Amino acid sequence: MGLSGLGYLFRQSAGDFDTQRAFGTSVVAATISVVCFTLSLRAERAVAERWR
């Protein structure tokens, strides 16, 4: 798990029952995931369109 990063912060917050911080951390992680997925989807479509 490590000693830094979002996963560590979430686990520490959940262990301390700090629900606001745990929820905020999970929202940040979900937002980063959605942004990365959207960017990769756009890149995939651009490459697929070019190779048609």
ModelCIF file with pLDDT and N, C-alpha, C, O atoms, coordinates in Angstrom:
data_MODEL
#
_entry.id   MODEL 
#
_entity.id                         1 
_entity.type                       polymer 
_entity.pdbx_number_of_molecules   1 
#
_entity_poly.entity_id                      1 
_entity_poly.type                           'polypeptide(L)' 
_entity_poly.nstd_linkage                   no 
_entity_poly.nstd_monomer                   no 
_entity_poly.pdbx_seq_one_letter_code       MGLSGLGYLFRQSAGDFDTQRAFGTSVVAATISVVCFTLSLRAERAVAERWR 
_entity_poly.pdbx_seq_one_letter_code_can   MGLSGLGYLFRQSAGDFDTQRAFGTSVVAATISVVCFTLSLRAERAVAERWR 
_entity_poly.pdbx_strand_id                 A 
#
loop_
_entity_poly_seq.entity_id 
_entity_poly_seq.num 
_entity_poly_seq.mon_id 
_entity_poly_seq.hetero 
1 1  MET n 
1 2  GLY n 
1 3  LEU n 
1 4  SER n 
1 5  GLY n 
1 6  LEU n 
1 7  GLY n 
1 8  TYR n 
1 9  LEU n 
1 10 PHE n 
1 11 ARG n 
1 12 GLN n 
1 13 SER n 
1 14 ALA n 
1 15 GLY n 
1 16 ASP n 
1 17 PHE n 
1 18 ASP n 
1 19 THR n 
1 20 GLN n 
1 21 ARG n 
1 22 ALA n 
1 23 PHE n 
1 24 GLY n 
1 25 THR n 
1 26 SER n 
1 27 VAL n 
1 28 VAL n 
1 29 ALA n 
1 30 ALA n 
1 31 THR n 
1 32 ILE n 
1 33 SER n 
1 34 VAL n 
1 35 VAL n 
1 36 CYS n 
1 37 PHE n 
1 38 THR n 
1 39 LEU n 
1 40 SER n 
1 41 LEU n 
1 42 ARG n 
1 43 ALA n 
1 44 GLU n 
1 45 ARG n 
1 46 ALA n 
1 47 VAL n 
1 48 ALA n 
1 49 GLU n 
1 50 ARG n 
1 51 TRP n 
1 52 ARG n 
#
_struct_asym.id          A 
_struct_asym.entity_id   1 
#
loop_
_ma_qa_metric.id 
_ma_qa_metric.mode 
_ma_qa_metric.name 
_ma_qa_metric.software_group_id 
_ma_qa_metric.type 
1 global pLDDT . pLDDT 
2 local  pLDDT . pLDDT 
#
_ma_qa_metric_global.metric_id      1 
_ma_qa_metric_global.metric_value   92.69 
_ma_qa_metric_global.model_id       1 
_ma_qa_metric_global.ordinal_id     1 
#
loop_
_ma_qa_metric_local.label_asym_id 
_ma_qa_metric_local.label_comp_id 
_ma_qa_metric_local.label_seq_id 
_ma_qa_metric_local.metric_id 
_ma_qa_metric_local.metric_value 
_ma_qa_metric_local.model_id 
_ma_qa_metric_local.ordinal_id 
A MET 1  2 62.00 1 1  
A GLY 2  2 79.00 1 2  
A LEU 3  2 85.00 1 3  
A SER 4  2 88.00 1 4  
A GLY 5  2 90.00 1 5  
A LEU 6  2 90.00 1 6  
A GLY 7  2 89.00 1 7  
A TYR 8  2 91.00 1 8  
A LEU 9  2 91.00 1 9  
A PHE 10 2 92.00 1 10 
A ARG 11 2 91.00 1 11 
A GLN 12 2 92.00 1 12 
A SER 13 2 93.00 1 13 
A ALA 14 2 90.00 1 14 
A GLY 15 2 89.00 1 15 
A ASP 16 2 92.00 1 16 
A PHE 17 2 92.00 1 17 
A ASP 18 2 91.00 1 18 
A THR 19 2 93.00 1 19 
A GLN 20 2 94.00 1 20 
A ARG 21 2 93.00 1 21 
A ALA 22 2 93.00 1 22 
A PHE 23 2 95.00 1 23 
A GLY 24 2 95.00 1 24 
A THR 25 2 95.00 1 25 
A SER 26 2 95.00 1 26 
A VAL 27 2 96.00 1 27 
A VAL 28 2 96.00 1 28 
A ALA 29 2 95.00 1 29 
A ALA 30 2 96.00 1 30 
A THR 31 2 97.00 1 31 
A ILE 32 2 97.00 1 32 
A SER 33 2 97.00 1 33 
A VAL 34 2 98.00 1 34 
A VAL 35 2 98.00 1 35 
A CYS 36 2 98.00 1 36 
A PHE 37 2 98.00 1 37 
A THR 38 2 98.00 1 38 
A LEU 39 2 98.00 1 39 
A SER 40 2 98.00 1 40 
A LEU 41 2 98.00 1 41 
A ARG 42 2 97.00 1 42 
A ALA 43 2 97.00 1 43 
A GLU 44 2 96.00 1 44 
A ARG 45 2 96.00 1 45 
A ALA 46 2 95.00 1 46 
A VAL 47 2 95.00 1 47 
A ALA 48 2 95.00 1 48 
A GLU 49 2 92.00 1 49 
A ARG 50 2 91.00 1 50 
A TRP 51 2 87.00 1 51 
A ARG 52 2 81.00 1 52 
#
loop_
_atom_site.group_PDB 
_atom_site.id 
_atom_site.type_symbol 
_atom_site.label_atom_id 
_atom_site.label_alt_id 
_atom_site.label_comp_id 
_atom_site.label_asym_id 
_atom_site.label_entity_id 
_atom_site.label_seq_id 
_atom_site.pdbx_PDB_ins_code 
_atom_site.Cartn_x 
_atom_site.Cartn_y 
_atom_site.Cartn_z 
_atom_site.occupancy 
_atom_site.B_iso_or_equiv 
_atom_site.pdbx_formal_charge 
_atom_site.auth_seq_id 
_atom_site.auth_comp_id 
_atom_site.auth_asym_id 
_atom_site.auth_atom_id 
_atom_site.pdbx_PDB_model_num 
ATOM 1   N N  . MET A 1 1  ? 0.818   -1.178 0.000   1.00 62.00 ? 1  MET A N  1 
ATOM 2   C CA . MET A 1 1  ? 0.000   0.000  0.000   1.00 62.00 ? 1  MET A CA 1 
ATOM 3   C C  . MET A 1 1  ? 0.866   1.247  0.000   1.00 62.00 ? 1  MET A C  1 
ATOM 4   O O  . MET A 1 1  ? 0.465   2.254  -0.583  1.00 62.00 ? 1  MET A O  1 
ATOM 5   N N  . GLY A 1 2  ? 2.001   1.227  0.610   1.00 79.00 ? 2  GLY A N  1 
ATOM 6   C CA . GLY A 1 2  ? 2.859   2.396  0.626   1.00 79.00 ? 2  GLY A CA 1 
ATOM 7   C C  . GLY A 1 2  ? 2.557   3.314  1.793   1.00 79.00 ? 2  GLY A C  1 
ATOM 8   O O  . GLY A 1 2  ? 1.709   3.024  2.637   1.00 79.00 ? 2  GLY A O  1 
ATOM 9   N N  . LEU A 1 3  ? 3.270   4.426  1.823   1.00 85.00 ? 3  LEU A N  1 
ATOM 10  C CA . LEU A 1 3  ? 3.092   5.394  2.895   1.00 85.00 ? 3  LEU A CA 1 
ATOM 11  C C  . LEU A 1 3  ? 2.673   6.758  2.377   1.00 85.00 ? 3  LEU A C  1 
ATOM 12  O O  . LEU A 1 3  ? 2.786   7.760  3.083   1.00 85.00 ? 3  LEU A O  1 
ATOM 13  N N  . SER A 1 4  ? 2.192   6.795  1.150   1.00 88.00 ? 4  SER A N  1 
ATOM 14  C CA . SER A 1 4  ? 1.714   8.055  0.590   1.00 88.00 ? 4  SER A CA 1 
ATOM 15  C C  . SER A 1 4  ? 0.709   7.743  -0.515  1.00 88.00 ? 4  SER A C  1 
ATOM 16  O O  . SER A 1 4  ? 0.543   6.589  -0.912  1.00 88.00 ? 4  SER A O  1 
ATOM 17  N N  . GLY A 1 5  ? 0.064   8.755  -0.989  1.00 90.00 ? 5  GLY A N  1 
ATOM 18  C CA . GLY A 1 5  ? -0.881  8.590  -2.084  1.00 90.00 ? 5  GLY A CA 1 
ATOM 19  C C  . GLY A 1 5  ? -2.326  8.523  -1.612  1.00 90.00 ? 5  GLY A C  1 
ATOM 20  O O  . GLY A 1 5  ? -2.617  8.540  -0.416  1.00 90.00 ? 5  GLY A O  1 
ATOM 21  N N  . LEU A 1 6  ? -3.221  8.445  -2.594  1.00 90.00 ? 6  LEU A N  1 
ATOM 22  C CA . LEU A 1 6  ? -4.648  8.448  -2.286  1.00 90.00 ? 6  LEU A CA 1 
ATOM 23  C C  . LEU A 1 6  ? -5.094  7.188  -1.563  1.00 90.00 ? 6  LEU A C  1 
ATOM 24  O O  . LEU A 1 6  ? -5.930  7.251  -0.661  1.00 90.00 ? 6  LEU A O  1 
ATOM 25  N N  . GLY A 1 7  ? -4.544  6.047  -1.950  1.00 89.00 ? 7  GLY A N  1 
ATOM 26  C CA . GLY A 1 7  ? -4.922  4.807  -1.286  1.00 89.00 ? 7  GLY A CA 1 
ATOM 27  C C  . GLY A 1 7  ? -4.552  4.805  0.185   1.00 89.00 ? 7  GLY A C  1 
ATOM 28  O O  . GLY A 1 7  ? -5.335  4.389  1.038   1.00 89.00 ? 7  GLY A O  1 
ATOM 29  N N  . TYR A 1 8  ? -3.358  5.270  0.465   1.00 91.00 ? 8  TYR A N  1 
ATOM 30  C CA . TYR A 1 8  ? -2.911  5.355  1.863   1.00 91.00 ? 8  TYR A CA 1 
ATOM 31  C C  . TYR A 1 8  ? -3.768  6.342  2.645   1.00 91.00 ? 8  TYR A C  1 
ATOM 32  O O  . TYR A 1 8  ? -4.174  6.061  3.773   1.00 91.00 ? 8  TYR A O  1 
ATOM 33  N N  . LEU A 1 9  ? -4.041  7.495  2.046   1.00 91.00 ? 9  LEU A N  1 
ATOM 34  C CA . LEU A 1 9  ? -4.854  8.506  2.722   1.00 91.00 ? 9  LEU A CA 1 
ATOM 35  C C  . LEU A 1 9  ? -6.260  7.981  2.990   1.00 91.00 ? 9  LEU A C  1 
ATOM 36  O O  . LEU A 1 9  ? -6.822  8.218  4.058   1.00 91.00 ? 9  LEU A O  1 
ATOM 37  N N  . PHE A 1 10 ? -6.825  7.268  2.017   1.00 92.00 ? 10 PHE A N  1 
ATOM 38  C CA . PHE A 1 10 ? -8.161  6.703  2.208   1.00 92.00 ? 10 PHE A CA 1 
ATOM 39  C C  . PHE A 1 10 ? -8.158  5.672  3.329   1.00 92.00 ? 10 PHE A C  1 
ATOM 40  O O  . PHE A 1 10 ? -9.027  5.690  4.200   1.00 92.00 ? 10 PHE A O  1 
ATOM 41  N N  . ARG A 1 11 ? -7.178  4.775  3.302   1.00 91.00 ? 11 ARG A N  1 
ATOM 42  C CA . ARG A 1 11 ? -7.127  3.722  4.315   1.00 91.00 ? 11 ARG A CA 1 
ATOM 43  C C  . ARG A 1 11 ? -6.913  4.306  5.710   1.00 91.00 ? 11 ARG A C  1 
ATOM 44  O O  . ARG A 1 11 ? -7.521  3.848  6.677   1.00 91.00 ? 11 ARG A O  1 
ATOM 45  N N  . GLN A 1 12 ? -6.060  5.306  5.811   1.00 92.00 ? 12 GLN A N  1 
ATOM 46  C CA . GLN A 1 12 ? -5.827  5.948  7.104   1.00 92.00 ? 12 GLN A CA 1 
ATOM 47  C C  . GLN A 1 12 ? -7.094  6.648  7.586   1.00 92.00 ? 12 GLN A C  1 
ATOM 48  O O  . GLN A 1 12 ? -7.439  6.560  8.765   1.00 92.00 ? 12 GLN A O  1 
ATOM 49  N N  . SER A 1 13 ? -7.784  7.336  6.692   1.00 93.00 ? 13 SER A N  1 
ATOM 50  C CA . SER A 1 13 ? -9.010  8.045  7.060   1.00 93.00 ? 13 SER A CA 1 
ATOM 51  C C  . SER A 1 13 ? -10.112 7.077  7.475   1.00 93.00 ? 13 SER A C  1 
ATOM 52  O O  . SER A 1 13 ? -10.825 7.312  8.450   1.00 93.00 ? 13 SER A O  1 
ATOM 53  N N  . ALA A 1 14 ? -10.241 5.989  6.725   1.00 90.00 ? 14 ALA A N  1 
ATOM 54  C CA . ALA A 1 14 ? -11.259 4.996  7.067   1.00 90.00 ? 14 ALA A CA 1 
ATOM 55  C C  . ALA A 1 14 ? -10.942 4.341  8.412   1.00 90.00 ? 14 ALA A C  1 
ATOM 56  O O  . ALA A 1 14 ? -11.844 4.075  9.207   1.00 90.00 ? 14 ALA A O  1 
ATOM 57  N N  . GLY A 1 15 ? -9.677  4.088  8.657   1.00 89.00 ? 15 GLY A N  1 
ATOM 58  C CA . GLY A 1 15 ? -9.282  3.490  9.928   1.00 89.00 ? 15 GLY A CA 1 
ATOM 59  C C  . GLY A 1 15 ? -9.520  4.402  11.117  1.00 89.00 ? 15 GLY A C  1 
ATOM 60  O O  . GLY A 1 15 ? -9.798  3.938  12.222  1.00 89.00 ? 15 GLY A O  1 
ATOM 61  N N  . ASP A 1 16 ? -9.412  5.691  10.886  1.00 92.00 ? 16 ASP A N  1 
ATOM 62  C CA . ASP A 1 16 ? -9.644  6.677  11.950  1.00 92.00 ? 16 ASP A CA 1 
ATOM 63  C C  . ASP A 1 16 ? -11.103 7.132  12.015  1.00 92.00 ? 16 ASP A C  1 
ATOM 64  O O  . ASP A 1 16 ? -11.446 8.007  12.810  1.00 92.00 ? 16 ASP A O  1 
ATOM 65  N N  . PHE A 1 17 ? -11.953 6.545  11.189  1.00 92.00 ? 17 PHE A N  1 
ATOM 66  C CA . PHE A 1 17 ? -13.373 6.904  11.090  1.00 92.00 ? 17 PHE A CA 1 
ATOM 67  C C  . PHE A 1 17 ? -13.571 8.378  10.733  1.00 92.00 ? 17 PHE A C  1 
ATOM 68  O O  . PHE A 1 17 ? -14.526 9.012  11.179  1.00 92.00 ? 17 PHE A O  1 
ATOM 69  N N  . ASP A 1 18 ? -12.664 8.909  9.930   1.00 91.00 ? 18 ASP A N  1 
ATOM 70  C CA . ASP A 1 18 ? -12.779 10.278 9.413   1.00 91.00 ? 18 ASP A CA 1 
ATOM 71  C C  . ASP A 1 18 ? -13.496 10.197 8.073   1.00 91.00 ? 18 ASP A C  1 
ATOM 72  O O  . ASP A 1 18 ? -12.870 10.188 7.013   1.00 91.00 ? 18 ASP A O  1 
ATOM 73  N N  . THR A 1 19 ? -14.830 10.138 8.141   1.00 93.00 ? 19 THR A N  1 
ATOM 74  C CA . THR A 1 19 ? -15.622 9.864  6.934   1.00 93.00 ? 19 THR A CA 1 
ATOM 75  C C  . THR A 1 19 ? -15.544 10.986 5.907   1.00 93.00 ? 19 THR A C  1 
ATOM 76  O O  . THR A 1 19 ? -15.597 10.722 4.706   1.00 93.00 ? 19 THR A O  1 
ATOM 77  N N  . GLN A 1 20 ? -15.422 12.212 6.348   1.00 94.00 ? 20 GLN A N  1 
ATOM 78  C CA . GLN A 1 20 ? -15.349 13.314 5.390   1.00 94.00 ? 20 GLN A CA 1 
ATOM 79  C C  . GLN A 1 20 ? -14.082 13.217 4.548   1.00 94.00 ? 20 GLN A C  1 
ATOM 80  O O  . GLN A 1 20 ? -14.134 13.390 3.330   1.00 94.00 ? 20 GLN A O  1 
ATOM 81  N N  . ARG A 1 21 ? -12.971 12.949 5.170   1.00 93.00 ? 21 ARG A N  1 
ATOM 82  C CA . ARG A 1 21 ? -11.714 12.821 4.431   1.00 93.00 ? 21 ARG A CA 1 
ATOM 83  C C  . ARG A 1 21 ? -11.729 11.577 3.546   1.00 93.00 ? 21 ARG A C  1 
ATOM 84  O O  . ARG A 1 21 ? -11.249 11.619 2.413   1.00 93.00 ? 21 ARG A O  1 
ATOM 85  N N  . ALA A 1 22 ? -12.270 10.481 4.046   1.00 93.00 ? 22 ALA A N  1 
ATOM 86  C CA . ALA A 1 22 ? -12.352 9.250  3.255   1.00 93.00 ? 22 ALA A CA 1 
ATOM 87  C C  . ALA A 1 22 ? -13.243 9.464  2.033   1.00 93.00 ? 22 ALA A C  1 
ATOM 88  O O  . ALA A 1 22 ? -12.906 9.020  0.936   1.00 93.00 ? 22 ALA A O  1 
ATOM 89  N N  . PHE A 1 23 ? -14.370 10.136 2.214   1.00 95.00 ? 23 PHE A N  1 
ATOM 90  C CA . PHE A 1 23 ? -15.258 10.414 1.096   1.00 95.00 ? 23 PHE A CA 1 
ATOM 91  C C  . PHE A 1 23 ? -14.588 11.352 0.098   1.00 95.00 ? 23 PHE A C  1 
ATOM 92  O O  . PHE A 1 23 ? -14.680 11.133 -1.110  1.00 95.00 ? 23 PHE A O  1 
ATOM 93  N N  . GLY A 1 24 ? -13.924 12.384 0.581   1.00 95.00 ? 24 GLY A N  1 
ATOM 94  C CA . GLY A 1 24 ? -13.226 13.314 -0.303  1.00 95.00 ? 24 GLY A CA 1 
ATOM 95  C C  . GLY A 1 24 ? -12.136 12.627 -1.102  1.00 95.00 ? 24 GLY A C  1 
ATOM 96  O O  . GLY A 1 24 ? -11.953 12.905 -2.287  1.00 95.00 ? 24 GLY A O  1 
ATOM 97  N N  . THR A 1 25 ? -11.414 11.730 -0.449  1.00 95.00 ? 25 THR A N  1 
ATOM 98  C CA . THR A 1 25 ? -10.365 10.984 -1.134  1.00 95.00 ? 25 THR A CA 1 
ATOM 99  C C  . THR A 1 25 ? -10.951 10.092 -2.220  1.00 95.00 ? 25 THR A C  1 
ATOM 100 O O  . THR A 1 25 ? -10.396 9.996  -3.315  1.00 95.00 ? 25 THR A O  1 
ATOM 101 N N  . SER A 1 26 ? -12.063 9.444  -1.921  1.00 95.00 ? 26 SER A N  1 
ATOM 102 C CA . SER A 1 26 ? -12.682 8.577  -2.925  1.00 95.00 ? 26 SER A CA 1 
ATOM 103 C C  . SER A 1 26 ? -13.257 9.381  -4.085  1.00 95.00 ? 26 SER A C  1 
ATOM 104 O O  . SER A 1 26 ? -13.250 8.911  -5.223  1.00 95.00 ? 26 SER A O  1 
ATOM 105 N N  . VAL A 1 27 ? -13.750 10.577 -3.818  1.00 96.00 ? 27 VAL A N  1 
ATOM 106 C CA . VAL A 1 27 ? -14.243 11.438 -4.901  1.00 96.00 ? 27 VAL A CA 1 
ATOM 107 C C  . VAL A 1 27 ? -13.088 11.867 -5.809  1.00 96.00 ? 27 VAL A C  1 
ATOM 108 O O  . VAL A 1 27 ? -13.227 11.875 -7.032  1.00 96.00 ? 27 VAL A O  1 
ATOM 109 N N  . VAL A 1 28 ? -11.967 12.219 -5.220  1.00 96.00 ? 28 VAL A N  1 
ATOM 110 C CA . VAL A 1 28 ? -10.793 12.601 -6.010  1.00 96.00 ? 28 VAL A CA 1 
ATOM 111 C C  . VAL A 1 28 ? -10.320 11.429 -6.867  1.00 96.00 ? 28 VAL A C  1 
ATOM 112 O O  . VAL A 1 28 ? -10.019 11.606 -8.047  1.00 96.00 ? 28 VAL A O  1 
ATOM 113 N N  . ALA A 1 29 ? -10.253 10.236 -6.282  1.00 95.00 ? 29 ALA A N  1 
ATOM 114 C CA . ALA A 1 29 ? -9.821  9.052  -7.029  1.00 95.00 ? 29 ALA A CA 1 
ATOM 115 C C  . ALA A 1 29 ? -10.796 8.734  -8.163  1.00 95.00 ? 29 ALA A C  1 
ATOM 116 O O  . ALA A 1 29 ? -10.367 8.383  -9.263  1.00 95.00 ? 29 ALA A O  1 
ATOM 117 N N  . ALA A 1 30 ? -12.083 8.850  -7.913  1.00 96.00 ? 30 ALA A N  1 
ATOM 118 C CA . ALA A 1 30 ? -13.082 8.587  -8.954  1.00 96.00 ? 30 ALA A CA 1 
ATOM 119 C C  . ALA A 1 30 ? -12.986 9.625  -10.069 1.00 96.00 ? 30 ALA A C  1 
ATOM 120 O O  . ALA A 1 30 ? -13.109 9.280  -11.245 1.00 96.00 ? 30 ALA A O  1 
ATOM 121 N N  . THR A 1 31 ? -12.770 10.880 -9.721  1.00 97.00 ? 31 THR A N  1 
ATOM 122 C CA . THR A 1 31 ? -12.636 11.935 -10.727 1.00 97.00 ? 31 THR A CA 1 
ATOM 123 C C  . THR A 1 31 ? -11.410 11.702 -11.601 1.00 97.00 ? 31 THR A C  1 
ATOM 124 O O  . THR A 1 31 ? -11.484 11.841 -12.822 1.00 97.00 ? 31 THR A O  1 
ATOM 125 N N  . ILE A 1 32 ? -10.306 11.356 -11.000 1.00 97.00 ? 32 ILE A N  1 
ATOM 126 C CA . ILE A 1 32 ? -9.092  11.060 -11.766 1.00 97.00 ? 32 ILE A CA 1 
ATOM 127 C C  . ILE A 1 32 ? -9.333  9.878  -12.696 1.00 97.00 ? 32 ILE A C  1 
ATOM 128 O O  . ILE A 1 32 ? -8.882  9.892  -13.841 1.00 97.00 ? 32 ILE A O  1 
ATOM 129 N N  . SER A 1 33 ? -10.032 8.862  -12.222 1.00 97.00 ? 33 SER A N  1 
ATOM 130 C CA . SER A 1 33 ? -10.326 7.684  -13.043 1.00 97.00 ? 33 SER A CA 1 
ATOM 131 C C  . SER A 1 33 ? -11.191 8.036  -14.242 1.00 97.00 ? 33 SER A C  1 
ATOM 132 O O  . SER A 1 33 ? -10.931 7.574  -15.353 1.00 97.00 ? 33 SER A O  1 
ATOM 133 N N  . VAL A 1 34 ? -12.211 8.844  -14.027 1.00 98.00 ? 34 VAL A N  1 
ATOM 134 C CA . VAL A 1 34 ? -13.099 9.232  -15.118 1.00 98.00 ? 34 VAL A CA 1 
ATOM 135 C C  . VAL A 1 34 ? -12.346 10.070 -16.148 1.00 98.00 ? 34 VAL A C  1 
ATOM 136 O O  . VAL A 1 34 ? -12.525 9.875  -17.350 1.00 98.00 ? 34 VAL A O  1 
ATOM 137 N N  . VAL A 1 35 ? -11.519 10.988 -15.697 1.00 98.00 ? 35 VAL A N  1 
ATOM 138 C CA . VAL A 1 35 ? -10.741 11.821 -16.611 1.00 98.00 ? 35 VAL A CA 1 
ATOM 139 C C  . VAL A 1 35 ? -9.779  10.965 -17.439 1.00 98.00 ? 35 VAL A C  1 
ATOM 140 O O  . VAL A 1 35 ? -9.669  11.152 -18.650 1.00 98.00 ? 35 VAL A O  1 
ATOM 141 N N  . CYS A 1 36 ? -9.089  10.036 -16.794 1.00 98.00 ? 36 CYS A N  1 
ATOM 142 C CA . CYS A 1 36 ? -8.168  9.153  -17.529 1.00 98.00 ? 36 CYS A CA 1 
ATOM 143 C C  . CYS A 1 36 ? -8.912  8.287  -18.526 1.00 98.00 ? 36 CYS A C  1 
ATOM 144 O O  . CYS A 1 36 ? -8.436  8.091  -19.644 1.00 98.00 ? 36 CYS A O  1 
ATOM 145 N N  . PHE A 1 37 ? -10.062 7.768  -18.148 1.00 98.00 ? 37 PHE A N  1 
ATOM 146 C CA . PHE A 1 37 ? -10.853 6.948  -19.058 1.00 98.00 ? 37 PHE A CA 1 
ATOM 147 C C  . PHE A 1 37 ? -11.319 7.771  -20.260 1.00 98.00 ? 37 PHE A C  1 
ATOM 148 O O  . PHE A 1 37 ? -11.248 7.308  -21.398 1.00 98.00 ? 37 PHE A O  1 
ATOM 149 N N  . THR A 1 38 ? -11.792 8.981  -20.008 1.00 98.00 ? 38 THR A N  1 
ATOM 150 C CA . THR A 1 38 ? -12.259 9.837  -21.097 1.00 98.00 ? 38 THR A CA 1 
ATOM 151 C C  . THR A 1 38 ? -11.131 10.184 -22.053 1.00 98.00 ? 38 THR A C  1 
ATOM 152 O O  . THR A 1 38 ? -11.321 10.154 -23.269 1.00 98.00 ? 38 THR A O  1 
ATOM 153 N N  . LEU A 1 39 ? -9.970  10.509 -21.526 1.00 98.00 ? 39 LEU A N  1 
ATOM 154 C CA . LEU A 1 39 ? -8.823  10.828 -22.378 1.00 98.00 ? 39 LEU A CA 1 
ATOM 155 C C  . LEU A 1 39 ? -8.387  9.625  -23.212 1.00 98.00 ? 39 LEU A C  1 
ATOM 156 O O  . LEU A 1 39 ? -8.077  9.768  -24.395 1.00 98.00 ? 39 LEU A O  1 
ATOM 157 N N  . SER A 1 40 ? -8.363  8.452  -22.603 1.00 98.00 ? 40 SER A N  1 
ATOM 158 C CA . SER A 1 40 ? -7.969  7.262  -23.365 1.00 98.00 ? 40 SER A CA 1 
ATOM 159 C C  . SER A 1 40 ? -9.018  6.902  -24.400 1.00 98.00 ? 40 SER A C  1 
ATOM 160 O O  . SER A 1 40 ? -8.666  6.427  -25.480 1.00 98.00 ? 40 SER A O  1 
ATOM 161 N N  . LEU A 1 41 ? -10.279 7.109  -24.110 1.00 98.00 ? 41 LEU A N  1 
ATOM 162 C CA . LEU A 1 41 ? -11.337 6.856  -25.088 1.00 98.00 ? 41 LEU A CA 1 
ATOM 163 C C  . LEU A 1 41 ? -11.207 7.798  -26.282 1.00 98.00 ? 41 LEU A C  1 
ATOM 164 O O  . LEU A 1 41 ? -11.348 7.369  -27.427 1.00 98.00 ? 41 LEU A O  1 
ATOM 165 N N  . ARG A 1 42 ? -10.942 9.064  -26.025 1.00 97.00 ? 42 ARG A N  1 
ATOM 166 C CA . ARG A 1 42 ? -10.752 10.021 -27.118 1.00 97.00 ? 42 ARG A CA 1 
ATOM 167 C C  . ARG A 1 42 ? -9.531  9.676  -27.961 1.00 97.00 ? 42 ARG A C  1 
ATOM 168 O O  . ARG A 1 42 ? -9.569  9.784  -29.187 1.00 97.00 ? 42 ARG A O  1 
ATOM 169 N N  . ALA A 1 43 ? -8.455  9.264  -27.313 1.00 97.00 ? 43 ALA A N  1 
ATOM 170 C CA . ALA A 1 43 ? -7.248  8.870  -28.046 1.00 97.00 ? 43 ALA A CA 1 
ATOM 171 C C  . ALA A 1 43 ? -7.528  7.638  -28.899 1.00 97.00 ? 43 ALA A C  1 
ATOM 172 O O  . ALA A 1 43 ? -7.088  7.565  -30.046 1.00 97.00 ? 43 ALA A O  1 
ATOM 173 N N  . GLU A 1 44 ? -8.246  6.684  -28.354 1.00 96.00 ? 44 GLU A N  1 
ATOM 174 C CA . GLU A 1 44 ? -8.584  5.480  -29.106 1.00 96.00 ? 44 GLU A CA 1 
ATOM 175 C C  . GLU A 1 44 ? -9.429  5.816  -30.328 1.00 96.00 ? 44 GLU A C  1 
ATOM 176 O O  . GLU A 1 44 ? -9.182  5.292  -31.415 1.00 96.00 ? 44 GLU A O  1 
ATOM 177 N N  . ARG A 1 45 ? -10.412 6.674  -30.165 1.00 96.00 ? 45 ARG A N  1 
ATOM 178 C CA . ARG A 1 45 ? -11.259 7.062  -31.286 1.00 96.00 ? 45 ARG A CA 1 
ATOM 179 C C  . ARG A 1 45 ? -10.473 7.825  -32.356 1.00 96.00 ? 45 ARG A C  1 
ATOM 180 O O  . ARG A 1 45 ? -10.702 7.637  -33.551 1.00 96.00 ? 45 ARG A O  1 
ATOM 181 N N  . ALA A 1 46 ? -9.553  8.680  -31.924 1.00 95.00 ? 46 ALA A N  1 
ATOM 182 C CA . ALA A 1 46 ? -8.751  9.434  -32.883 1.00 95.00 ? 46 ALA A CA 1 
ATOM 183 C C  . ALA A 1 46 ? -7.858  8.493  -33.699 1.00 95.00 ? 46 ALA A C  1 
ATOM 184 O O  . ALA A 1 46 ? -7.734  8.654  -34.913 1.00 95.00 ? 46 ALA A O  1 
ATOM 185 N N  . VAL A 1 47 ? -7.248  7.529  -33.045 1.00 95.00 ? 47 VAL A N  1 
ATOM 186 C CA . VAL A 1 47 ? -6.394  6.577  -33.739 1.00 95.00 ? 47 VAL A CA 1 
ATOM 187 C C  . VAL A 1 47 ? -7.226  5.683  -34.660 1.00 95.00 ? 47 VAL A C  1 
ATOM 188 O O  . VAL A 1 47 ? -6.821  5.418  -35.791 1.00 95.00 ? 47 VAL A O  1 
ATOM 189 N N  . ALA A 1 48 ? -8.363  5.225  -34.195 1.00 95.00 ? 48 ALA A N  1 
ATOM 190 C CA . ALA A 1 48 ? -9.232  4.375  -35.014 1.00 95.00 ? 48 ALA A CA 1 
ATOM 191 C C  . ALA A 1 48 ? -9.738  5.132  -36.235 1.00 95.00 ? 48 ALA A C  1 
ATOM 192 O O  . ALA A 1 48 ? -9.830  4.565  -37.324 1.00 95.00 ? 48 ALA A O  1 
ATOM 193 N N  . GLU A 1 49 ? -10.062 6.390  -36.062 1.00 92.00 ? 49 GLU A N  1 
ATOM 194 C CA . GLU A 1 49 ? -10.553 7.208  -37.181 1.00 92.00 ? 49 GLU A CA 1 
ATOM 195 C C  . GLU A 1 49 ? -9.460  7.421  -38.216 1.00 92.00 ? 49 GLU A C  1 
ATOM 196 O O  . GLU A 1 49 ? -9.722  7.416  -39.419 1.00 92.00 ? 49 GLU A O  1 
ATOM 197 N N  . ARG A 1 50 ? -8.255  7.605  -37.752 1.00 91.00 ? 50 ARG A N  1 
ATOM 198 C CA . ARG A 1 50 ? -7.154  7.842  -38.671 1.00 91.00 ? 50 ARG A CA 1 
ATOM 199 C C  . ARG A 1 50 ? -6.827  6.609  -39.494 1.00 91.00 ? 50 ARG A C  1 
ATOM 200 O O  . ARG A 1 50 ? -6.440  6.734  -40.656 1.00 91.00 ? 50 ARG A O  1 
ATOM 201 N N  . TRP A 1 51 ? -6.971  5.424  -38.921 1.00 87.00 ? 51 TRP A N  1 
ATOM 202 C CA . TRP A 1 51 ? -6.592  4.202  -39.593 1.00 87.00 ? 51 TRP A CA 1 
ATOM 203 C C  . TRP A 1 51 ? -7.720  3.595  -40.420 1.00 87.00 ? 51 TRP A C  1 
ATOM 204 O O  . TRP A 1 51 ? -7.562  2.494  -40.949 1.00 87.00 ? 51 TRP A O  1 
ATOM 205 N N  . ARG A 1 52 ? -8.828  4.267  -40.542 1.00 81.00 ? 52 ARG A N  1 
ATOM 206 C CA . ARG A 1 52 ? -9.930  3.753  -41.382 1.00 81.00 ? 52 ARG A CA 1 
ATOM 207 C C  . ARG A 1 52 ? -9.653  3.980  -42.824 1.00 81.00 ? 52 ARG A C  1 
ATOM 208 O O  . ARG A 1 52 ? -10.465 3.615  -43.674 1.00 81.00 ? 52 ARG A O  1 
#
